[in-house]
């Protein structure tokens, strides 16, 4: 029984960020995407963010202050009013009073220090909360400069994944790495095309989600049908743009195949002298020469095919990656 081929893996879209973002903003979005728990999505009160961290230290400082007041306000020992020898009160009361006097002095020193440490902790936690609020505000400002796959519906997510797959195919090709198809232009134009496609797909998804799920009345239904036709036309335009990218990636893949084939032929023909020497020992010289000439002709044919493939890829690039013009 013939086995069925394994299903091809489903394309998965990834997050797209505006290529015009500053490097620090791009890094912030990447870090927030990788570790969302460490980056707040909204501002919080600096006081309420700081207070929980100061509760226990504040109670400790209050305890130090209360202890300093108690040990200083209460007289634990009063000398006995007589001229005789030491009494039990003198024998035990004086050491206890000295102990509390020493404790009072220590608490008088510790309480201001604890207060200063508490103030420093409050400042540090408040500064940290203010910094987190600043980061949260910046993330909110950058929200529209980043398109998450979760923001798109199924159709839009599939189109974005196709565009990203085409972009990846071009940028990982050998002819791109060796700058045989204008690598510099690709490195600028491909991220720009990906971002514009992602941004358009997000707008399309938002408009689709804004439609009423249960339209009431014929007029609403007619208006909704008109709106959906317009949205479908817009989606078709984005689809054609993605297909142009895929056509470009396909032409690049063909050029890549011809390039590798040409490399293999050149590797074989580089050793033609050795082949000629070997054949000359076993067959007539004219047969050996004809064999080598045939290999050389094959290399020339592949080189021509590679040139043709490169030209096709460049023509596809003109369609898929038009050069952006700026106003004078």
C-alpha positions, 0 to 999 in steps of 0.5 A, a space after each residue: 500500500 502506497 503511503 500518503 506524503 506527509 502534509 506540508 507544514 502550515 505557514 505561521 505568521 510572525 510579528 512585523 515591526 515598522 522598518 522605520 523604527 528607531 533601534 531603541 524602540 525596536 529593541 523595546 518592542 522585541 523585549 516586550 514581545 519576548 517577556 510580556 510579564 516584565 513590561 506593563 501594558 498600562 500606567 499605575 499609581 506611583 503611590 500604590 505601586 510603592 506602598 506595598 514594598 514600604 509596609 514592613 520596613 515602615 512598621 519596623 521604623 515605627 517600632 524603633 521610634 516607639 521603642 525610643 519614646 517608651 524607653 526614654 519616657 518611663 523611669 524604671 528606677 528611683 534611688 531609695 530615700 535612706 542613708 543606709 546600705 544598698 537595698 534590693 531596689 538599688 541592687 536590681 533597679 539600677 542595672 535595669 535602668 542602665 540597661 534601658 538607658 543604653 537601649 534608649 540611646 541605641 534606639 535614638 541612633 537607629 530610628 533616624 537611620 531607619 527613617 533615612 533608609 525608608 525614605 531612600 527605599 521609597 524614592 527608589 521604588 517610586 522612581 522604578 514605578 515612574 520608569 515603568 510608567 514611562 515604558 508603558 506610555 512608550 509601548 502604548 505610543 508604539 502599539 500601531 508600529 507593530 502588527 501582531 498575528 493575533 490582530 489579524 483574522 484567518 485570511 489576513 494571517 495566511 496572506 501575511 505568512 505567505 508574504 513572509 515566506 516569500 521574503 525569507 526565500 529571497 533573503 536566504 538565497 545564494 544569489 541574494 547573499 552574493 549580491 547577484 540580484 541587488 542585495 542592497 535594494 532587497 534589504 530595504 524594499 523587502 521589509 518595507 513591503 512586508 510592513 505595508 502588507 501587514 499594516 493593510 491587513 490589520 486595517 482590513 481585519 479591523 474593518 471586518 470585525 467592526 461589521 455587525 454580526 446580526 444586521 437588522 433590516 434590508 437597508 443594513 444588509 444591502 449596505 453591509 454587502 456593498 461594504 463587504 464587496 469593497 473590502 474583498 476588492 481591497 483584500 484582492 489587491 493585497 493578494 496580488 501584491 503578495 503573489 507578486 512577491 511569491 513570483 519574485 521568490 520563485 524566480 529567485 529560486 530558479 536563479 538559485 538552482 541554476 547558480 548551484 548547477 553552474 557551480 557544480 559544472 564549474 567544479 567538474 570542468 576545473 578538473 578537466 585536465 586530470 580527466 583529459 590525462 586519464 582519458 588519453 591513456 585509455 582512449 584516443 586523444 580526439 575522443 578525450 578532447 571531444 568529451 572535455 569540449 562537451 563538458 565545457 559546452 554544458 557549462 556554457 549552456 548552464 551559464 546562459 540559463 543562469 543568466 536568463 534566470 537572473 534576468 527573470 528574477 530582476 524583472 520580477 523584482 521590478 514588479 514586486 519591489 518597486 523603487 520608492 521615489 521621494 518628492 524633490 
